[in-house]
């Protein structure tokens, strides 16, 4: 009787651990982006004469993938975040949008 109960408990623990590992690798946080950073992106891109991608039907929201036609740029050196290589930004309809580098998914936008 001990062995089947132990096996079930071990299997349950293993499944819970695997579930937590998957959840940790797919979670995206947007809490590190501030309104001041949005202003910094806008000022920086204006000083560099970066063009805004204009499409009135495109409303970037967190989680959506930006089309390949949207130009993205490296973060300004003045942006002090923990993993800057993981992110790029673009200007869509005159508003800065931060994306994940590998997926082009929007992680933050300013209205």
Gaussian input, Z-matrix of N, CA and C with variables (Angstrom, degrees):
# hf/3-21g

backbone

0 1
 N
 C     1     B1
 C     2     B2     1     A1
 N     3     B3     2     A2     1     D1
 C     4     B4     3     A3     2     D2
 C     5     B5     4     A4     3     D3
 N     6     B6     5     A5     4     D4
 C     7     B7     6     A6     5     D5
 C     8     B8     7     A7     6     D6
 N     9     B9     8     A8     7     D7
 C    10    B10     9     A9     8     D8
 C    11    B11    10    A10     9     D9
 N    12    B12    11    A11    10    D10
 C    13    B13    12    A12    11    D11
 C    14    B14    13    A13    12    D12
 N    15    B15    14    A14    13    D13
 C    16    B16    15    A15    14    D14
 C    17    B17    16    A16    15    D15
 N    18    B18    17    A17    16    D16
 C    19    B19    18    A18    17    D17
 C    20    B20    19    A19    18    D18
 N    21    B21    20    A20    19    D19
 C    22    B22    21    A21    20    D20
 C    23    B23    22    A22    21    D21
 N    24    B24    23    A23    22    D22
 C    25    B25    24    A24    23    D23
 C    26    B26    25    A25    24    D24
 N    27    B27    26    A26    25    D25
 C    28    B28    27    A27    26    D26
 C    29    B29    28    A28    27    D27
 N    30    B30    29    A29    28    D28
 C    31    B31    30    A30    29    D29
 C    32    B32    31    A31    30    D30
 N    33    B33    32    A32    31    D31
 C    34    B34    33    A33    32    D32
 C    35    B35    34    A34    33    D33
 N    36    B36    35    A35    34    D34
 C    37    B37    36    A36    35    D35
 C    38    B38    37    A37    36    D36
 N    39    B39    38    A38    37    D37
 C    40    B40    39    A39    38    D38
 C    41    B41    40    A40    39    D39
 N    42    B42    41    A41    40    D40
 C    43    B43    42    A42    41    D41
 C    44    B44    43    A43    42    D42
 N    45    B45    44    A44    43    D43
 C    46    B46    45    A45    44    D44
 C    47    B47    46    A46    45    D45
 N    48    B48    47    A47    46    D46
 C    49    B49    48    A48    47    D47
 C    50    B50    49    A49    48    D48
 N    51    B51    50    A50    49    D49
 C    52    B52    51    A51    50    D50
 C    53    B53    52    A52    51    D51
 N    54    B54    53    A53    52    D52
 C    55    B55    54    A54    53    D53
 C    56    B56    55    A55    54    D54
 N    57    B57    56    A56    55    D55
 C    58    B58    57    A57    56    D56
 C    59    B59    58    A58    57    D57
 N    60    B60    59    A59    58    D58
 C    61    B61    60    A60    59    D59
 C    62    B62    61    A61    60    D60
 N    63    B63    62    A62    61    D61
 C    64    B64    63    A63    62    D62
 C    65    B65    64    A64    63    D63
 N    66    B66    65    A65    64    D64
 C    67    B67    66    A66    65    D65
 C    68    B68    67    A67    66    D66
 N    69    B69    68    A68    67    D67
 C    70    B70    69    A69    68    D68
 C    71    B71    70    A70    69    D69
 N    72    B72    71    A71    70    D70
 C    73    B73    72    A72    71    D71
 C    74    B74    73    A73    72    D72
 N    75    B75    74    A74    73    D73
 C    76    B76    75    A75    74    D74
 C    77    B77    76    A76    75    D75
 N    78    B78    77    A77    76    D76
 C    79    B79    78    A78    77    D77
 C    80    B80    79    A79    78    D78
 N    81    B81    80    A80    79    D79
 C    82    B82    81    A81    80    D80
 C    83    B83    82    A82    81    D81
 N    84    B84    83    A83    82    D82
 C    85    B85    84    A84    83    D83
 C    86    B86    85    A85    84    D84
 N    87    B87    86    A86    85    D85
 C    88    B88    87    A87    86    D86
 C    89    B89    88    A88    87    D87
 N    90    B90    89    A89    88    D88
 C    91    B91    90    A90    89    D89
 C    92    B92    91    A91    90    D90
 N    93    B93    92    A92    91    D91
 C    94    B94    93    A93    92    D92
 C    95    B95    94    A94    93    D93
 N    96    B96    95    A95    94    D94
 C    97    B97    96    A96    95    D95
 C    98    B98    97    A97    96    D96
 N    99    B99    98    A98    97    D97
 C   100   B100    99    A99    98    D98
 C   101   B101   100   A100    99    D99
 N   102   B102   101   A101   100   D100
 C   103   B103   102   A102   101   D101
 C   104   B104   103   A103   102   D102
 N   105   B105   104   A104   103   D103
 C   106   B106   105   A105   104   D104
 C   107   B107   106   A106   105   D105
 N   108   B108   107   A107   106   D106
 C   109   B109   108   A108   107   D107
 C   110   B110   109   A109   108   D108
 N   111   B111   110   A110   109   D109
 C   112   B112   111   A111   110   D110
 C   113   B113   112   A112   111   D111
 N   114   B114   113   A113   112   D112
 C   115   B115   114   A114   113   D113
 C   116   B116   115   A115   114   D114
 N   117   B117   116   A116   115   D115
 C   118   B118   117   A117   116   D116
 C   119   B119   118   A118   117   D117
 N   120   B120   119   A119   118   D118
 C   121   B121   120   A120   119   D119
 C   122   B122   121   A121   120   D120
 N   123   B123   122   A122   121   D121
 C   124   B124   123   A123   122   D122
 C   125   B125   124   A124   123   D123
 N   126   B126   125   A125   124   D124
 C   127   B127   126   A126   125   D125
 C   128   B128   127   A127   126   D126
 N   129   B129   128   A128   127   D127
 C   130   B130   129   A129   128   D128
 C   131   B131   130   A130   129   D129
 N   132   B132   131   A131   130   D130
 C   133   B133   132   A132   131   D131
 C   134   B134   133   A133   132   D132
 N   135   B135   134   A134   133   D133
 C   136   B136   135   A135   134   D134
 C   137   B137   136   A136   135   D135
 N   138   B138   137   A137   136   D136
 C   139   B139   138   A138   137   D137
 C   140   B140   139   A139   138   D138
 N   141   B141   140   A140   139   D139
 C   142   B142   141   A141   140   D140
 C   143   B143   142   A142   141   D141
 N   144   B144   143   A143   142   D142
 C   145   B145   144   A144   143   D143
 C   146   B146   145   A145   144   D144
 N   147   B147   146   A146   145   D145
 C   148   B148   147   A147   146   D146
 C   149   B149   148   A148   147   D147
 N   150   B150   149   A149   148   D148
 C   151   B151   150   A150   149   D149
 C   152   B152   151   A151   150   D150
 N   153   B153   152   A152   151   D151
 C   154   B154   153   A153   152   D152
 C   155   B155   154   A154   153   D153
 N   156   B156   155   A155   154   D154
 C   157   B157   156   A156   155   D155
 C   158   B158   157   A157   156   D156
 N   159   B159   158   A158   157   D157
 C   160   B160   159   A159   158   D158
 C   161   B161   160   A160   159   D159
 N   162   B162   161   A161   160   D160
 C   163   B163   162   A162   161   D161
 C   164   B164   163   A163   162   D162
 N   165   B165   164   A164   163   D163
 C   166   B166   165   A165   164   D164
 C   167   B167   166   A166   165   D165
 N   168   B168   167   A167   166   D166
 C   169   B169   168   A168   167   D167
 C   170   B170   169   A169   168   D168
 N   171   B171   170   A170   169   D169
 C   172   B172   171   A171   170   D170
 C   173   B173   172   A172   171   D171
 N   174   B174   173   A173   172   D172
 C   175   B175   174   A174   173   D173
 C   176   B176   175   A175   174   D174
 N   177   B177   176   A176   175   D175
 C   178   B178   177   A177   176   D176
 C   179   B179   178   A178   177   D177
 N   180   B180   179   A179   178   D178
 C   181   B181   180   A180   179   D179
 C   182   B182   181   A181   180   D180
 N   183   B183   182   A182   181   D181
 C   184   B184   183   A183   182   D182
 C   185   B185   184   A184   183   D183
 N   186   B186   185   A185   184   D184
 C   187   B187   186   A186   185   D185
 C   188   B188   187   A187   186   D186
 N   189   B189   188   A188   187   D187
 C   190   B190   189   A189   188   D188
 C   191   B191   190   A190   189   D189
 N   192   B192   191   A191   190   D190
 C   193   B193   192   A192   191   D191
 C   194   B194   193   A193   192   D192
 N   195   B195   194   A194   193   D193
 C   196   B196   195   A195   194   D194
 C   197   B197   196   A196   195   D195
 N   198   B198   197   A197   196   D196
 C   199   B199   198   A198   197   D197
 C   200   B200   199   A199   198   D198
 N   201   B201   200   A200   199   D199
 C   202   B202   201   A201   200   D200
 C   203   B203   202   A202   201   D201
 N   204   B204   203   A203   202   D202
 C   205   B205   204   A204   203   D203
 C   206   B206   205   A205   204   D204
 N   207   B207   206   A206   205   D205
 C   208   B208   207   A207   206   D206
 C   209   B209   208   A208   207   D207
 N   210   B210   209   A209   208   D208
 C   211   B211   210   A210   209   D209
 C   212   B212   211   A211   210   D210
 N   213   B213   212   A212   211   D211
 C   214   B214   213   A213   212   D212
 C   215   B215   214   A214   213   D213
 N   216   B216   215   A215   214   D214
 C   217   B217   216   A216   215   D215
 C   218   B218   217   A217   216   D216
 N   219   B219   218   A218   217   D217
 C   220   B220   219   A219   218   D218
 C   221   B221   220   A220   219   D219
 N   222   B222   221   A221   220   D220
 C   223   B223   222   A222   221   D221
 C   224   B224   223   A223   222   D222
 N   225   B225   224   A224   223   D223
 C   226   B226   225   A225   224   D224
 C   227   B227   226   A226   225   D225
 N   228   B228   227   A227   226   D226
 C   229   B229   228   A228   227   D227
 C   230   B230   229   A229   228   D228
 N   231   B231   230   A230   229   D229
 C   232   B232   231   A231   230   D230
 C   233   B233   232   A232   231   D231
 N   234   B234   233   A233   232   D232
 C   235   B235   234   A234   233   D233
 C   236   B236   235   A235   234   D234
 N   237   B237   236   A236   235   D235
 C   238   B238   237   A237   236   D236
 C   239   B239   238   A238   237   D237
 N   240   B240   239   A239   238   D238
 C   241   B241   240   A240   239   D239
 C   242   B242   241   A241   240   D240
 N   243   B243   242   A242   241   D241
 C   244   B244   243   A243   242   D242
 C   245   B245   244   A244   243   D243
 N   246   B246   245   A245   244   D244
 C   247   B247   246   A246   245   D245
 C   248   B248   247   A247   246   D246
 N   249   B249   248   A248   247   D247
 C   250   B250   249   A249   248   D248
 C   251   B251   250   A250   249   D249
 N   252   B252   251   A251   250   D250
 C   253   B253   252   A252   251   D251
 C   254   B254   253   A253   252   D252
 N   255   B255   254   A254   253   D253
 C   256   B256   255   A255   254   D254
 C   257   B257   256   A256   255   D255
 N   258   B258   257   A257   256   D256
 C   259   B259   258   A258   257   D257
 C   260   B260   259   A259   258   D258
 N   261   B261   260   A260   259   D259
 C   262   B262   261   A261   260   D260
 C   263   B263   262   A262   261   D261
 N   264   B264   263   A263   262   D262
 C   265   B265   264   A264   263   D263
 C   266   B266   265   A265   264   D264
 N   267   B267   266   A266   265   D265
 C   268   B268   267   A267   266   D266
 C   269   B269   268   A268   267   D267
 N   270   B270   269   A269   268   D268
 C   271   B271   270   A270   269   D269
 C   272   B272   271   A271   270   D270
 N   273   B273   272   A272   271   D271
 C   274   B274   273   A273   272   D272
 C   275   B275   274   A274   273   D273
 N   276   B276   275   A275   274   D274
 C   277   B277   276   A276   275   D275
 C   278   B278   277   A277   276   D276
 N   279   B279   278   A278   277   D277
 C   280   B280   279   A279   278   D278
 C   281   B281   280   A280   279   D279
 N   282   B282   281   A281   280   D280
 C   283   B283   282   A282   281   D281
 C   284   B284   283   A283   282   D282
 N   285   B285   284   A284   283   D283
 C   286   B286   285   A285   284   D284
 C   287   B287   286   A286   285   D285
 N   288   B288   287   A287   286   D286
 C   289   B289   288   A288   287   D287
 C   290   B290   289   A289   288   D288
 N   291   B291   290   A290   289   D289
 C   292   B292   291   A291   290   D290
 C   293   B293   292   A292   291   D291
 N   294   B294   293   A293   292   D292
 C   295   B295   294   A294   293   D293
 C   296   B296   295   A295   294   D294
 N   297   B297   296   A296   295   D295
 C   298   B298   297   A297   296   D296
 C   299   B299   298   A298   297   D297
 N   300   B300   299   A299   298   D298
 C   301   B301   300   A300   299   D299
 C   302   B302   301   A301   300   D300
 N   303   B303   302   A302   301   D301
 C   304   B304   303   A303   302   D302
 C   305   B305   304   A304   303   D303
 N   306   B306   305   A305   304   D304
 C   307   B307   306   A306   305   D305
 C   308   B308   307   A307   306   D306
 N   309   B309   308   A308   307   D307
 C   310   B310   309   A309   308   D308
 C   311   B311   310   A310   309   D309
 N   312   B312   311   A311   310   D310
 C   313   B313   312   A312   311   D311
 C   314   B314   313   A313   312   D312
 N   315   B315   314   A314   313   D313
 C   316   B316   315   A315   314   D314
 C   317   B317   316   A316   315   D315
 N   318   B318   317   A317   316   D316
 C   319   B319   318   A318   317   D317
 C   320   B320   319   A319   318   D318
 N   321   B321   320   A320   319   D319
 C   322   B322   321   A321   320   D320
 C   323   B323   322   A322   321   D321
 N   324   B324   323   A323   322   D322
 C   325   B325   324   A324   323   D323
 C   326   B326   325   A325   324   D324
 N   327   B327   326   A326   325   D325
 C   328   B328   327   A327   326   D326
 C   329   B329   328   A328   327   D327
 N   330   B330   329   A329   328   D328
 C   331   B331   330   A330   329   D329
 C   332   B332   331   A331   330   D330

   B1=1.4281
   B2=1.5364
   B3=1.3463
   B4=1.4498
   B5=1.5285
   B6=1.3133
   B7=1.4519
   B8=1.5267
   B9=1.3626
   B10=1.4759
   B11=1.5264
   B12=1.3093
   B13=1.4592
   B14=1.5288
   B15=1.3194
   B16=1.4615
   B17=1.5274
   B18=1.3315
   B19=1.4663
   B20=1.5212
   B21=1.3294
   B22=1.4640
   B23=1.5323
   B24=1.3153
   B25=1.4697
   B26=1.5272
   B27=1.3195
   B28=1.4640
   B29=1.5269
   B30=1.3245
   B31=1.4627
   B32=1.5257
   B33=1.3213
   B34=1.4630
   B35=1.5256
   B36=1.3220
   B37=1.4669
   B38=1.5250
   B39=1.3185
   B40=1.4585
   B41=1.5266
   B42=1.3226
   B43=1.4594
   B44=1.5292
   B45=1.3191
   B46=1.4585
   B47=1.5223
   B48=1.3217
   B49=1.4581
   B50=1.5228
   B51=1.3133
   B52=1.4620
   B53=1.5186
   B54=1.3110
   B55=1.4601
   B56=1.5153
   B57=1.3232
   B58=1.4568
   B59=1.5203
   B60=1.3274
   B61=1.4582
   B62=1.5201
   B63=1.3117
   B64=1.4606
   B65=1.5195
   B66=1.3051
   B67=1.4588
   B68=1.5241
   B69=1.3190
   B70=1.4478
   B71=1.5182
   B72=1.3135
   B73=1.4547
   B74=1.5245
   B75=1.3172
   B76=1.4566
   B77=1.5228
   B78=1.3185
   B79=1.4601
   B80=1.5204
   B81=1.3289
   B82=1.4505
   B83=1.5123
   B84=1.3042
   B85=1.4568
   B86=1.5139
   B87=1.3021
   B88=1.4563
   B89=1.5172
   B90=1.3225
   B91=1.4535
   B92=1.5262
   B93=1.3379
   B94=1.4530
   B95=1.5251
   B96=1.3088
   B97=1.4613
   B98=1.5232
   B99=1.3345
   B100=1.4542
   B101=1.5210
   B102=1.3208
   B103=1.4632
   B104=1.5242
   B105=1.3367
   B106=1.4641
   B107=1.5215
   B108=1.3272
   B109=1.4656
   B110=1.5232
   B111=1.3190
   B112=1.4675
   B113=1.5161
   B114=1.3356
   B115=1.4726
   B116=1.5236
   B117=1.3349
   B118=1.4607
   B119=1.5276
   B120=1.3325
   B121=1.4669
   B122=1.5243
   B123=1.3289
   B124=1.4595
   B125=1.5337
   B126=1.3245
   B127=1.4645
   B128=1.5246
   B129=1.3215
   B130=1.4614
   B131=1.5224
   B132=1.3239
   B133=1.4668
   B134=1.5263
   B135=1.3306
   B136=1.4639
   B137=1.5253
   B138=1.3339
   B139=1.4691
   B140=1.5303
   B141=1.3249
   B142=1.4702
   B143=1.5343
   B144=1.3267
   B145=1.4677
   B146=1.5352
   B147=1.3478
   B148=1.4517
   B149=1.5259
   B150=1.3175
   B151=1.4520
   B152=1.5164
   B153=1.3016
   B154=1.4573
   B155=1.5237
   B156=1.3176
   B157=1.4627
   B158=1.5219
   B159=1.3163
   B160=1.4689
   B161=1.5171
   B162=1.3170
   B163=1.4542
   B164=1.5193
   B165=1.3440
   B166=1.4672
   B167=1.5292
   B168=1.3318
   B169=1.4659
   B170=1.5252
   B171=1.3427
   B172=1.4619
   B173=1.5248
   B174=1.3146
   B175=1.4629
   B176=1.5303
   B177=1.3381
   B178=1.4618
   B179=1.5293
   B180=1.3120
   B181=1.4542
   B182=1.5266
   B183=1.3159
   B184=1.4634
   B185=1.5243
   B186=1.3306
   B187=1.4576
   B188=1.5214
   B189=1.3312
   B190=1.4657
   B191=1.5273
   B192=1.3268
   B193=1.4572
   B194=1.5223
   B195=1.3279
   B196=1.4645
   B197=1.5224
   B198=1.3186
   B199=1.4680
   B200=1.5277
   B201=1.3049
   B202=1.4590
   B203=1.5164
   B204=1.3172
   B205=1.4649
   B206=1.5267
   B207=1.3321
   B208=1.4669
   B209=1.5305
   B210=1.3194
   B211=1.4609
   B212=1.5212
   B213=1.3298
   B214=1.4657
   B215=1.5305
   B216=1.3258
   B217=1.4518
   B218=1.5317
   B219=1.3293
   B220=1.4669
   B221=1.5265
   B222=1.3074
   B223=1.4560
   B224=1.5269
   B225=1.3233
   B226=1.4694
   B227=1.5270
   B228=1.3157
   B229=1.4676
   B230=1.5188
   B231=1.3202
   B232=1.4661
   B233=1.5193
   B234=1.3394
   B235=1.4616
   B236=1.5192
   B237=1.2887
   B238=1.4666
   B239=1.5240
   B240=1.3294
   B241=1.4600
   B242=1.5190
   B243=1.3270
   B244=1.4664
   B245=1.5216
   B246=1.3249
   B247=1.4742
   B248=1.5318
   B249=1.3271
   B250=1.4643
   B251=1.5316
   B252=1.3310
   B253=1.4719
   B254=1.5225
   B255=1.3212
   B256=1.4635
   B257=1.5246
   B258=1.3359
   B259=1.4588
   B260=1.5178
   B261=1.3209
   B262=1.4566
   B263=1.5221
   B264=1.3011
   B265=1.4555
   B266=1.5173
   B267=1.2945
   B268=1.4517
   B269=1.5149
   B270=1.3125
   B271=1.4581
   B272=1.5279
   B273=1.3350
   B274=1.4611
   B275=1.5253
   B276=1.3160
   B277=1.4661
   B278=1.5331
   B279=1.3413
   B280=1.4714
   B281=1.5236
   B282=1.3234
   B283=1.4681
   B284=1.5345
   B285=1.3447
   B286=1.4670
   B287=1.5271
   B288=1.3303
   B289=1.4619
   B290=1.5246
   B291=1.3321
   B292=1.4659
   B293=1.5227
   B294=1.3290
   B295=1.4679
   B296=1.5273
   B297=1.3384
   B298=1.4634
   B299=1.5206
   B300=1.3170
   B301=1.4529
   B302=1.5265
   B303=1.3177
   B304=1.4653
   B305=1.5210
   B306=1.3242
   B307=1.4646
   B308=1.5179
   B309=1.3321
   B310=1.4687
   B311=1.5299
   B312=1.3323
   B313=1.4630
   B314=1.5200
   B315=1.3130
   B316=1.4619
   B317=1.5291
   B318=1.3319
   B319=1.4621
   B320=1.5227
   B321=1.3301
   B322=1.4620
   B323=1.5225
   B324=1.3147
   B325=1.4675
   B326=1.5176
   B327=1.2970
   B328=1.4661
   B329=1.5129
   B330=1.3400
   B331=1.4663
   B332=1.5048
   A1=110.74
   A2=118.00
   A3=121.47
   A4=111.72
   A5=118.61
   A6=122.63
   A7=113.40
   A8=120.41
   A9=118.92
   A10=111.77
   A11=117.66
   A12=120.73
   A13=110.91
   A14=115.58
   A15=120.30
   A16=110.60
   A17=117.24
   A18=121.88
   A19=111.09
   A20=116.92
   A21=120.82
   A22=109.77
   A23=117.32
   A24=121.23
   A25=110.85
   A26=116.43
   A27=120.55
   A28=110.71
   A29=117.08
   A30=121.07
   A31=110.72
   A32=116.93
   A33=120.66
   A34=110.75
   A35=116.77
   A36=121.02
   A37=110.62
   A38=116.78
   A39=121.38
   A40=111.00
   A41=117.61
   A42=121.55
   A43=111.39
   A44=117.19
   A45=120.54
   A46=110.82
   A47=117.09
   A48=121.50
   A49=110.30
   A50=118.29
   A51=121.91
   A52=110.52
   A53=117.28
   A54=121.35
   A55=112.11
   A56=117.44
   A57=120.94
   A58=111.25
   A59=117.32
   A60=120.47
   A61=110.58
   A62=118.45
   A63=121.81
   A64=109.99
   A65=117.93
   A66=121.69
   A67=110.60
   A68=117.94
   A69=120.35
   A70=112.28
   A71=119.05
   A72=120.26
   A73=112.93
   A74=119.42
   A75=120.45
   A76=113.14
   A77=117.90
   A78=120.86
   A79=110.45
   A80=116.44
   A81=122.16
   A82=108.62
   A83=116.11
   A84=119.33
   A85=110.12
   A86=116.08
   A87=120.38
   A88=110.79
   A89=118.26
   A90=121.57
   A91=113.36
   A92=119.13
   A93=119.31
   A94=113.30
   A95=118.77
   A96=122.15
   A97=110.23
   A98=116.21
   A99=121.46
   A100=111.18
   A101=116.93
   A102=121.42
   A103=110.76
   A104=117.39
   A105=120.05
   A106=111.38
   A107=116.80
   A108=119.68
   A109=110.67
   A110=116.94
   A111=119.90
   A112=110.89
   A113=116.50
   A114=120.85
   A115=110.30
   A116=116.30
   A117=121.05
   A118=110.71
   A119=117.45
   A120=120.66
   A121=110.64
   A122=116.25
   A123=120.59
   A124=110.46
   A125=117.26
   A126=120.82
   A127=111.45
   A128=116.47
   A129=121.47
   A130=110.80
   A131=116.81
   A132=119.54
   A133=111.22
   A134=116.85
   A135=120.15
   A136=110.03
   A137=116.94
   A138=120.23
   A139=111.03
   A140=116.83
   A141=121.50
   A142=111.95
   A143=115.32
   A144=122.16
   A145=112.53
   A146=115.63
   A147=120.23
   A148=108.70
   A149=115.35
   A150=119.98
   A151=111.23
   A152=114.85
   A153=120.96
   A154=108.63
   A155=116.59
   A156=121.58
   A157=106.73
   A158=116.44
   A159=120.14
   A160=111.15
   A161=115.47
   A162=123.48
   A163=106.90
   A164=117.08
   A165=119.76
   A166=113.81
   A167=117.83
   A168=119.94
   A169=112.15
   A170=117.32
   A171=121.25
   A172=109.54
   A173=115.27
   A174=122.58
   A175=107.79
   A176=118.20
   A177=120.01
   A178=112.19
   A179=115.65
   A180=121.94
   A181=108.57
   A182=116.03
   A183=120.87
   A184=109.76
   A185=115.82
   A186=121.92
   A187=114.01
   A188=117.66
   A189=118.31
   A190=109.99
   A191=115.75
   A192=121.76
   A193=108.11
   A194=116.37
   A195=119.75
   A196=109.43
   A197=117.24
   A198=119.93
   A199=110.83
   A200=116.26
   A201=121.63
   A202=113.35
   A203=117.74
   A204=121.80
   A205=112.62
   A206=117.31
   A207=121.11
   A208=108.26
   A209=116.56
   A210=121.25
   A211=109.21
   A212=115.70
   A213=120.00
   A214=108.85
   A215=114.10
   A216=121.53
   A217=109.99
   A218=115.52
   A219=119.03
   A220=108.70
   A221=115.77
   A222=120.22
   A223=109.52
   A224=116.52
   A225=118.70
   A226=110.28
   A227=116.57
   A228=120.90
   A229=111.94
   A230=116.56
   A231=120.10
   A232=112.56
   A233=117.88
   A234=121.68
   A235=108.13
   A236=116.26
   A237=121.10
   A238=108.71
   A239=115.14
   A240=121.07
   A241=107.73
   A242=115.96
   A243=119.74
   A244=114.00
   A245=118.81
   A246=121.00
   A247=110.50
   A248=118.26
   A249=120.33
   A250=114.49
   A251=117.66
   A252=119.41
   A253=112.50
   A254=117.23
   A255=120.61
   A256=113.26
   A257=117.01
   A258=120.14
   A259=112.50
   A260=114.87
   A261=125.10
   A262=105.52
   A263=115.73
   A264=117.67
   A265=109.96
   A266=115.26
   A267=122.35
   A268=108.96
   A269=114.83
   A270=120.48
   A271=106.21
   A272=115.27
   A273=120.87
   A274=107.69
   A275=115.45
   A276=121.39
   A277=110.93
   A278=115.01
   A279=124.03
   A280=114.24
   A281=117.81
   A282=121.88
   A283=108.90
   A284=116.80
   A285=118.81
   A286=111.77
   A287=114.86
   A288=122.37
   A289=107.59
   A290=117.64
   A291=122.05
   A292=108.42
   A293=115.64
   A294=120.25
   A295=110.08
   A296=115.21
   A297=121.06
   A298=107.21
   A299=116.71
   A300=121.59
   A301=112.88
   A302=117.59
   A303=120.41
   A304=113.88
   A305=117.43
   A306=119.82
   A307=114.17
   A308=117.62
   A309=124.19
   A310=111.82
   A311=116.84
   A312=120.27
   A313=109.78
   A314=115.80
   A315=122.01
   A316=108.66
   A317=116.04
   A318=120.52
   A319=111.08
   A320=117.08
   A321=119.53
   A322=109.69
   A323=115.05
   A324=120.70
   A325=108.06
   A326=115.34
   A327=121.05
   A328=108.44
   A329=115.65
   A330=119.64
   A331=111.41
   D1=-33.39
   D2=-179.21
   D3=-64.96
   D4=-43.00
   D5=-175.14
   D6=-62.01
   D7=-48.56
   D8=179.27
   D9=-62.48
   D10=-38.81
   D11=179.59
   D12=-65.40
   D13=-42.64
   D14=178.27
   D15=-62.98
   D16=-41.67
   D17=179.99
   D18=-62.66
   D19=-42.34
   D20=179.79
   D21=-65.27
   D22=-43.51
   D23=179.34
   D24=-63.26
   D25=-42.07
   D26=179.71
   D27=-65.05
   D28=-42.58
   D29=179.48
   D30=-64.13
   D31=-41.73
   D32=179.19
   D33=-63.03
   D34=-42.60
   D35=179.21
   D36=-63.85
   D37=-40.67
   D38=179.44
   D39=-63.98
   D40=-44.03
   D41=179.65
   D42=-64.71
   D43=-39.64
   D44=178.40
   D45=-64.11
   D46=-41.88
   D47=179.76
   D48=-64.69
   D49=-42.96
   D50=178.67
   D51=-63.96
   D52=-40.31
   D53=178.30
   D54=-63.43
   D55=-40.42
   D56=177.72
   D57=-66.27
   D58=-39.44
   D59=179.63
   D60=-63.26
   D61=-42.42
   D62=178.39
   D63=-64.42
   D64=-43.99
   D65=-179.09
   D66=-61.73
   D67=-38.29
   D68=-178.57
   D69=-69.66
   D70=-31.25
   D71=-177.20
   D72=-83.04
   D73=-13.35
   D74=-177.40
   D75=-110.66
   D76=2.05
   D77=-178.01
   D78=-83.77
   D79=133.66
   D80=176.91
   D81=-118.07
   D82=130.97
   D83=178.02
   D84=-105.20
   D85=142.94
   D86=177.20
   D87=-117.35
   D88=9.26
   D89=-173.03
   D90=-74.21
   D91=-13.38
   D92=-176.19
   D93=-83.49
   D94=-5.78
   D95=-176.54
   D96=-96.16
   D97=129.79
   D98=-177.49
   D99=-113.55
   D100=165.77
   D101=176.75
   D102=-62.93
   D103=-36.43
   D104=177.68
   D105=-62.06
   D106=-36.12
   D107=177.57
   D108=-66.42
   D109=-36.66
   D110=176.53
   D111=-59.77
   D112=-42.65
   D113=177.15
   D114=-64.22
   D115=-40.75
   D116=179.59
   D117=-61.71
   D118=-45.20
   D119=177.57
   D120=-58.09
   D121=-45.84
   D122=-177.51
   D123=-64.10
   D124=-47.11
   D125=179.73
   D126=-63.41
   D127=-43.31
   D128=-178.97
   D129=-63.91
   D130=-47.31
   D131=-177.75
   D132=-67.39
   D133=-31.98
   D134=176.42
   D135=-68.04
   D136=-42.02
   D137=-179.97
   D138=-65.64
   D139=-30.99
   D140=178.81
   D141=-86.30
   D142=-3.68
   D143=-178.76
   D144=61.71
   D145=35.24
   D146=174.75
   D147=-70.87
   D148=140.19
   D149=178.85
   D150=-86.87
   D151=147.10
   D152=174.75
   D153=-85.78
   D154=139.32
   D155=172.25
   D156=-78.64
   D157=119.95
   D158=-176.10
   D159=-107.39
   D160=119.75
   D161=173.74
   D162=-157.10
   D163=102.19
   D164=-176.31
   D165=-59.72
   D166=-19.98
   D167=-179.75
   D168=-85.29
   D169=-12.12
   D170=-178.31
   D171=-92.55
   D172=115.91
   D173=177.88
   D174=-118.76
   D175=92.77
   D176=-177.29
   D177=-61.07
   D178=127.01
   D179=176.77
   D180=-127.97
   D181=154.64
   D182=-179.50
   D183=-57.04
   D184=128.37
   D185=178.37
   D186=102.68
   D187=-22.95
   D188=-179.48
   D189=-78.46
   D190=153.27
   D191=178.79
   D192=-93.95
   D193=126.65
   D194=178.31
   D195=-72.59
   D196=140.06
   D197=177.24
   D198=-61.32
   D199=153.50
   D200=179.44
   D201=-64.13
   D202=-15.17
   D203=179.52
   D204=-78.34
   D205=-10.86
   D206=177.04
   D207=-85.23
   D208=121.22
   D209=178.46
   D210=-73.96
   D211=134.34
   D212=177.20
   D213=-119.27
   D214=152.51
   D215=-174.40
   D216=-127.78
   D217=158.11
   D218=174.91
   D219=-69.19
   D220=154.72
   D221=179.25
   D222=-67.09
   D223=144.40
   D224=175.56
   D225=-60.96
   D226=150.02
   D227=-179.72
   D228=-62.94
   D229=-20.43
   D230=179.49
   D231=-75.99
   D232=-10.36
   D233=177.09
   D234=-81.23
   D235=116.22
   D236=-178.59
   D237=-108.06
   D238=91.06
   D239=176.19
   D240=-122.91
   D241=166.33
   D242=-172.69
   D243=-68.74
   D244=-35.31
   D245=-177.04
   D246=-133.37
   D247=71.01
   D248=-175.06
   D249=-62.86
   D250=-27.31
   D251=-179.71
   D252=-68.84
   D253=-16.17
   D254=179.99
   D255=-80.72
   D256=-7.67
   D257=-172.41
   D258=-130.98
   D259=153.12
   D260=170.34
   D261=-135.25
   D262=173.08
   D263=174.95
   D264=-140.36
   D265=156.20
   D266=176.20
   D267=-134.52
   D268=169.02
   D269=176.23
   D270=-116.36
   D271=116.11
   D272=-178.70
   D273=-120.78
   D274=121.64
   D275=-178.54
   D276=51.63
   D277=44.74
   D278=177.94
   D279=65.78
   D280=20.43
   D281=178.84
   D282=-127.10
   D283=136.13
   D284=178.93
   D285=-72.97
   D286=144.14
   D287=179.87
   D288=-135.91
   D289=127.02
   D290=178.01
   D291=-96.42
   D292=134.90
   D293=-179.47
   D294=-128.26
   D295=158.33
   D296=170.27
   D297=-74.77
   D298=135.83
   D299=-175.58
   D300=-60.24
   D301=-47.11
   D302=-172.50
   D303=-77.02
   D304=-31.17
   D305=-174.78
   D306=-106.30
   D307=-16.74
   D308=-174.02
   D309=63.97
   D310=18.23
   D311=176.47
   D312=-76.98
   D313=138.10
   D314=177.72
   D315=-70.46
   D316=128.33
   D317=175.87
   D318=-110.05
   D319=-18.32
   D320=176.34
   D321=-163.22
   D322=143.81
   D323=172.30
   D324=-142.14
   D325=157.40
   D326=178.73
   D327=-114.16
   D328=136.38
   D329=179.22
   D330=-93.92

